[in-house]
Amino acid sequence: MNYYHLGKITIMVGLRERKRAETRQRISDRATRLFERHGFENVTLAQVAAAADVSVKTVMNYFGAKEDLFFDAEPAIRDALVAALGGHPLTSATAVLRPMILDGPILAGPCPWSAIDGDVWEALRVWAECEQNSPILTTRRAAIFQSWMEPLATAGGSQPWAAMLVGVLMLRHDLVRRGLLSGLDPVAVERQIREVAGQALDALERGFQHS
């Protein structure tokens, strides 16, 4: 097999992977818009498939369940937390994750509190309301946090620490959700996060000084 043929295969594989990524993102985007307009419970996979111009089977190939469409970003957030802990021996695991937990409305997200405008805040509020109004999603949210315990324990080196950290993450999520749904502005919610979740992280730091 010559180098030209190898290069052609590489290009074909790259194009195929890019097309898959674009299809997955399109499905996720269309589902998000439908959930925002109609609520999670009122949207079917058939509607998502039609909006994304794919078959229901294709949707299922990319997302195992409708809940996975809603929580599409959660695996990346988990992976970001775990990856950040890769170099934590230089400092404590809690200190490594502190800025990812406190410095923005989206856990481990790229958008700081200072960049939040009215449109973004309203979009977050609609998403929080959608989750709050669905028993399926609230149950799944708890299961997601629970599933993070093992990879965080492996990366952080302590199962008790990981269990306590998951508790902090749940507290943080509840503070953001309550703030959004009660009509607080980003400044007020950031203040609560830094005060309440910050105190929880301080306690975690004291309790696991060598983790």
C-alpha positions as CSV (number, residue, x, y, z in Angstrom):
1,M,0.0,0.0,0.0
2,N,1.6,3.3,-1.1
3,Y,1.7,6.5,0.9
4,Y,-0.9,8.1,-1.4
5,H,-3.4,5.4,-0.6
6,L,-2.7,5.7,3.1
7,G,-3.2,9.4,2.9
8,K,-6.5,8.9,1.1
9,I,-7.7,6.5,3.8
10,T,-6.8,9.0,6.5
11,I,-8.7,11.8,4.7
12,M,-11.7,9.6,4.3
13,V,-11.7,8.5,8.0
14,G,-11.3,12.2,9.0
15,L,-14.3,13.3,6.9
16,R,-16.4,10.4,8.2
17,E,-15.6,11.4,11.8
18,R,-16.3,15.0,11.1
19,K,-19.6,14.1,9.5
20,R,-20.6,12.0,12.5
21,A,-19.7,14.8,14.9
22,E,-21.7,17.3,12.9
23,T,-24.7,15.0,12.8
24,R,-24.5,14.4,16.6
25,Q,-24.3,18.1,17.2
26,R,-27.3,18.8,15.0
27,I,-29.4,16.2,16.8
28,S,-28.4,17.7,20.1
29,D,-29.1,21.3,19.0
30,R,-32.5,20.4,17.6
31,A,-33.4,18.5,20.7
32,T,-32.4,21.4,22.9
33,R,-34.7,23.8,21.0
34,L,-37.6,21.4,21.3
35,F,-37.1,20.8,25.0
36,E,-36.9,24.6,25.6
37,R,-40.1,25.2,23.7
38,H,-42.3,22.3,24.8
39,G,-40.7,20.8,27.9
40,F,-38.8,17.5,28.1
41,E,-41.8,15.3,28.8
42,N,-43.7,16.6,25.8
43,V,-41.0,15.9,23.2
44,T,-40.7,12.5,21.4
45,L,-37.7,11.0,19.8
46,A,-39.6,11.0,16.5
47,Q,-40.0,14.8,16.8
48,V,-36.2,15.2,17.5
49,A,-35.4,12.9,14.5
50,A,-37.7,14.9,12.2
51,A,-36.2,18.3,13.4
52,A,-32.7,17.0,12.8
53,D,-33.7,15.3,9.4
54,V,-32.5,11.9,10.5
55,S,-34.2,8.6,11.5
56,V,-35.2,7.7,15.1
57,K,-32.7,4.8,14.8
58,T,-29.9,7.4,14.0
59,V,-30.9,9.4,17.1
60,M,-30.7,6.2,19.2
61,N,-27.3,5.3,17.7
62,Y,-25.9,8.6,19.0
63,F,-27.9,8.9,22.2
64,G,-29.1,5.8,24.0
65,A,-32.1,7.5,25.6
66,K,-34.0,10.8,25.4
67,E,-32.4,11.8,28.8
68,D,-29.0,11.5,27.2
69,L,-30.0,14.2,24.8
70,F,-30.8,16.6,27.6
71,F,-27.7,15.7,29.6
72,D,-25.5,15.7,26.5
73,A,-22.8,17.9,28.1
74,E,-22.4,16.0,31.4
75,P,-19.8,13.4,30.2
76,A,-17.6,16.3,29.0
77,I,-17.9,18.0,32.4
78,R,-17.1,14.8,34.2
79,D,-14.1,14.3,32.0
80,A,-12.9,17.9,32.5
81,L,-13.0,17.4,36.3
82,V,-11.2,14.1,36.1
83,A,-8.5,15.5,33.7
84,A,-7.9,18.5,35.9
85,L,-7.0,16.1,38.8
86,G,-4.3,14.5,36.7
87,G,-1.7,16.9,38.1
88,H,-3.1,17.3,41.5
89,P,0.0,15.9,43.5
90,L,1.4,19.5,43.3
91,T,-1.5,20.8,45.3
92,S,-4.7,19.4,46.9
93,A,-7.4,17.8,44.7
94,T,-9.9,20.2,46.3
95,A,-7.8,23.3,45.4
96,V,-7.4,22.1,41.8
97,L,-11.2,21.9,41.3
98,R,-12.1,25.0,43.3
99,P,-12.0,27.4,40.3
100,M,-13.9,25.0,38.1
101,I,-16.7,24.9,40.7
102,L,-16.9,28.5,41.7
103,D,-15.8,30.7,38.8
104,G,-18.8,30.2,36.4
105,P,-22.5,29.2,36.3
106,I,-21.8,26.1,34.3
107,L,-19.7,23.5,36.2
108,A,-16.2,23.3,34.6
109,G,-17.6,25.5,31.8
110,P,-15.6,28.1,29.8
111,C,-18.0,31.0,30.5
112,P,-17.1,33.0,33.6
113,W,-19.7,34.9,35.7
114,S,-18.5,38.2,34.3
115,A,-19.5,37.1,30.7
116,I,-23.1,36.2,31.5
117,D,-25.6,38.5,29.8
118,G,-29.4,38.5,30.0
119,D,-29.9,36.2,27.1
120,V,-27.5,33.5,28.4
121,W,-29.0,33.8,31.9
122,E,-32.5,33.4,30.5
123,A,-31.4,30.3,28.5
124,L,-30.0,28.8,31.6
125,R,-33.2,29.6,33.5
126,V,-35.3,27.9,30.8
127,W,-33.1,24.8,30.9
128,A,-33.2,24.7,34.7
129,E,-37.0,25.0,34.6
130,C,-37.2,22.2,32.1
131,E,-35.2,19.9,34.3
132,Q,-37.1,20.9,37.4
133,N,-40.5,20.1,35.8
134,S,-39.4,16.6,34.8
135,P,-39.3,13.8,37.4
136,I,-37.3,11.7,34.9
137,L,-34.7,14.4,34.6
138,T,-34.4,15.1,38.3
139,T,-33.9,11.4,39.0
140,R,-31.4,11.1,36.2
141,R,-29.5,14.2,37.6
142,A,-29.0,12.4,40.9
143,A,-27.8,9.3,39.1
144,I,-25.3,11.3,37.1
145,F,-23.7,12.8,40.2
146,Q,-23.6,9.4,41.8
147,S,-21.9,7.9,38.7
148,W,-19.1,10.5,38.9
149,M,-18.0,9.3,42.3
150,E,-15.8,6.4,41.1
151,P,-13.9,8.3,38.4
152,L,-13.3,11.2,40.8
153,A,-12.1,8.8,43.5
154,T,-9.7,7.2,41.1
155,A,-8.3,10.5,39.9
156,G,-8.3,12.2,43.3
157,G,-6.9,9.2,45.2
158,S,-9.7,9.0,47.8
159,Q,-13.1,7.5,47.8
160,P,-14.3,9.4,50.9
161,W,-13.0,12.6,49.4
162,A,-14.9,11.9,46.1
163,A,-18.1,11.2,48.0
164,M,-17.9,14.5,49.8
165,L,-17.0,16.3,46.6
166,V,-20.0,14.9,44.9
167,G,-22.0,16.4,47.8
168,V,-20.5,19.8,47.1
169,L,-21.3,19.5,43.4
170,M,-24.9,18.7,44.2
171,L,-25.1,21.6,46.6
172,R,-23.7,23.9,43.9
173,H,-26.2,22.6,41.3
174,D,-29.0,23.3,43.7
175,L,-27.9,26.8,44.5
176,V,-27.7,27.7,40.8
177,R,-31.1,26.0,40.1
178,R,-32.8,27.8,42.9
179,G,-31.3,31.1,42.0
180,L,-32.4,30.8,38.4
181,L,-35.9,29.7,39.2
182,S,-36.4,32.3,41.9
183,G,-35.4,35.2,39.5
184,L,-32.1,36.1,41.1
185,D,-29.6,37.8,38.9
186,P,-26.1,36.3,38.1
187,V,-24.4,38.6,40.6
188,A,-26.6,37.4,43.5
189,V,-26.2,33.7,42.5
190,E,-22.4,34.1,42.1
191,R,-22.3,35.5,45.6
192,Q,-24.2,32.6,47.0
193,I,-22.0,30.1,45.2
194,R,-18.8,31.6,46.4
195,E,-20.1,31.9,50.0
196,V,-22.0,28.6,50.5
197,A,-20.2,26.3,48.1
198,G,-16.9,28.0,49.0
199,Q,-17.5,27.2,52.7
200,A,-18.2,23.6,51.7
201,L,-14.9,23.4,49.8
202,D,-13.1,24.9,52.7
203,A,-14.4,22.2,55.0
204,L,-13.4,19.6,52.4
205,E,-9.9,21.0,52.2
206,R,-9.5,20.9,56.0
207,G,-10.8,17.3,56.2
208,F,-8.6,16.0,53.4
209,Q,-5.5,18.1,53.6
210,H,-3.4,15.4,52.0
211,S,-5.8,14.5,49.2
